[in-house]
């Protein structure tokens, strides 16, 4: 029997999913992006490090979403609660650093 996924709101800006994923909302893409921190959580085996600070989270290394689809690619660092978008992002926030946004917005 498979256990149901549970989601815990840690702050208005950060959720934790029981499968080992931290989720935040990307203000450029307007949807959730994942950081997989538990072995086996990501289909290709990738694991991100987390500093443990839910108020000013830092995840390493960078996160690359939709890498095979340049028209919707998002590439960023999340450091001390700030999102640094790299220049290869598809959206208007490419090259900028912004604050995290509430998930429910």
C-alpha positions in Angstrom: 0.0 0.0 0.0 1.3 3.5 -1.0 1.2 6.2 1.6 -0.5 9.5 0.7 1.6 12.5 0.1 1.3 15.1 2.9 2.1 18.7 2.5 3.1 21.0 5.4 3.1 24.8 5.0 6.3 25.8 6.8 5.9 29.5 6.0 3.7 31.4 3.5 6.7 31.0 1.1 7.8 27.4 1.6 6.1 24.0 1.7 7.5 20.6 2.6 6.1 17.5 0.9 6.5 14.2 2.7 8.3 12.6 -0.3 11.3 14.8 0.4 10.5 17.9 -1.6 10.5 21.6 -0.6 8.3 23.7 -2.9 8.3 27.4 -3.5 6.4 29.6 -6.0 8.4 31.1 -8.8 7.3 34.7 -9.4 8.6 34.5 -13.0 6.9 31.2 -14.0 3.9 31.7 -11.7 3.9 28.1 -10.5 5.6 25.9 -7.9 9.2 24.7 -8.3 10.7 21.8 -6.3 13.9 21.2 -4.4 14.4 17.4 -3.8 16.3 16.8 -0.6 15.6 13.1 0.1 17.4 10.4 -1.8 15.1 8.9 -4.4 12.7 11.9 -4.5 13.9 13.1 -7.9 13.6 10.7 -10.9 17.2 11.2 -12.0 18.6 11.0 -8.5 19.5 14.7 -8.0 19.6 15.9 -4.4 19.8 19.5 -3.2 21.4 20.6 0.1 19.2 22.8 2.4 20.5 25.1 5.1 17.6 24.3 7.4 16.4 27.9 7.7 12.7 28.0 6.7 12.6 31.8 6.9 15.7 32.4 4.8 16.2 29.2 2.9 19.3 28.4 0.9 19.4 25.4 -1.5 22.4 24.3 -3.4 23.3 23.8 -6.2 21.2 25.9 -8.6 17.8 24.7 -9.8 17.1 24.3 -13.5 13.5 23.7 -14.5 12.5 22.6 -18.0 16.1 22.4 -19.2 15.1 20.6 -22.4 12.5 23.3 -23.3 14.2 26.7 -23.8 10.9 28.5 -24.3 9.9 27.7 -20.7 13.3 27.2 -19.0 13.9 28.7 -15.5 17.3 28.6 -13.9 17.9 30.1 -10.4 19.7 30.1 -7.1 17.7 30.4 -3.9 20.0 31.9 -1.3 19.0 33.3 2.1 15.4 33.7 0.9 16.3 35.6 -2.3 15.7 34.2 -5.8 18.6 34.9 -8.2 17.4 34.2 -11.7 20.1 33.4 -14.2 20.2 34.9 -17.7 19.0 31.7 -19.4 15.5 32.0 -17.9 12.6 32.5 -20.3 10.8 35.1 -18.3 11.1 38.8 -17.6 12.9 38.2 -14.3 16.0 36.8 -16.0 19.1 38.3 -14.6 17.3 39.8 -11.5 17.3 38.9 -7.8 13.9 39.1 -6.1 12.3 38.2 -2.8 10.3 34.9 -2.5 6.5 35.3 -3.0 3.7 33.7 -1.0 2.6 30.4 -2.5 -1.1 31.2 -2.4 -0.8 34.4 -4.5 
